[in-house]
Amino acid sequence: MTSESSVSNSASYISNVAAEKPPIILVHGAFASGLVWGHVAAKLQAAGHEVLTIDLPGRPANPMAPDKVSLDMYRDTVLGALSNTSRPAIVVGHSFAGIVIAAVAEQAPEKVKTLVFVAAYLPHDGASLLSLAQQDHDAKIGPHLQIDKEKGIAVVEYSARAELFANDGPAPLKAKLPDLILDEPVAPLVTPVHVTDTRFGQVDKVYVHTSVDQVISPAFQAKMVGSTPVRNSVTLLTGHLPFLTDPDGLAKAIEGAAE
């Protein structure tokens, strides 16, 4: 029979181990909301991390008119979450959010332990989603992207959404996915991000490649990592949404970045 003291000591040990693990902030990309991280967030929490999931302005959980949204506002939303962490955090950005987390690290490098870029744009100074996407000649999203200037939004063609974002996913996911893709405010997508070697450049970085991605091609992911070196790279055999098609693998990759 286990004594009360041994139970207490075990509970204390578990608590101390959890306290040593860095907090993790998860930032969704364009055409999405924080809901995409649900499975991964649960796995990271079970592993003992404090996890904060961001909803950027302009999402159902953080509503705002598209013409009021800006890249600075996205950055400041993540900085606000970082202000509530007691220690430097692992900041994870998917897709377009690579630009957002780069801006965060430039503003507050002391609050960031590691940046994790998941199938994400890894920018240089003056880059924007638009400028980087124009260099990715193997990506397949371009012909299916429509700009509604009057509403100030970018829209992904409905019939193309499933195969573009989850070409590796099962049929039930592909059936549901088109209705889960959101329209995206345009302004942040065309706004250049400003980063420096002395701030963003000095922050630890890890890249999670997605080897059958059709939104940000594997070749362009490799090119960006070649231009902005990272400490470590992990490759998942997925399309653009590994948090839906391989949440175990993605959670393991993020956990690895935290070590």
C-alpha positions, 0 to 999 in steps of 0.5 A: 500500500502506498504511503501518503508521504510517497504520494505527496512526494510523487505529486511534488515531483510531477509538479516540479517537472511541469513547472520546468517546461516552457510555456507554448504559444500556438499561432494559427495561419491565414484562413484559420482560427485558433481552433485548428490547434485543438488536438495538438494543444491537448497533447502538449498540455498532457505533456506538462506544458502551459499552452496558450492558443491565439485567435488573431483579430478578425476571427469569430472568437476575436471579431473585427472588421477586415479593414481595421486589422493589421500585421502590427495588431496580429503581433501585439495580440501575441505579445499580449499573450507573452506578457502573461507568461512567467518565462520565455515561451516556445512560440509556434507559427503556422503558415502566414503566422511565420511572419507574425512570430518573426515580428513578435521576436523582433519586438521582444526577443527576451520573451521567446525561447524558441520560434517554431515555424510549421509549414510557415513563411520564414521571412527576411527583412522587408518580406511579406506573405505576398512577396514570398508567395510570388517566389514560390513557383511550385505552390498551387494555391495562387490560381485559387486565391481571389481578392475581394477589394471591396470587402478587403478580404482574400478568399480561397476558392471553395471547390479547391480547399480540400485538396489544397490544404489537406491533400493527405487527409482522409475523406471525412476531413476533406468533406468538412474542411471547405466549410472550416476555411475562413476568409482572410483580411488582406492588409496583413498579407501584403504588409512587409515585416521588419526584422534585424540580425541583432534581434530576430536573427539571434532567437533560436529557431526550429522549422517543421517541414511538410513534405507534400504541401501544396500551399507552401511548397516543400522546395520553397520551405527548404529555400527559406531555411537555406536563407535563414538558418535554423537550429533544427529541422523536422519533416512530417509526411503531410500536407499543409495542415499537420495539426489535423492530419498528424497531430501526434507527429506535430506535437512531438516536433514541438515538444522536441523544440522545447528540449 
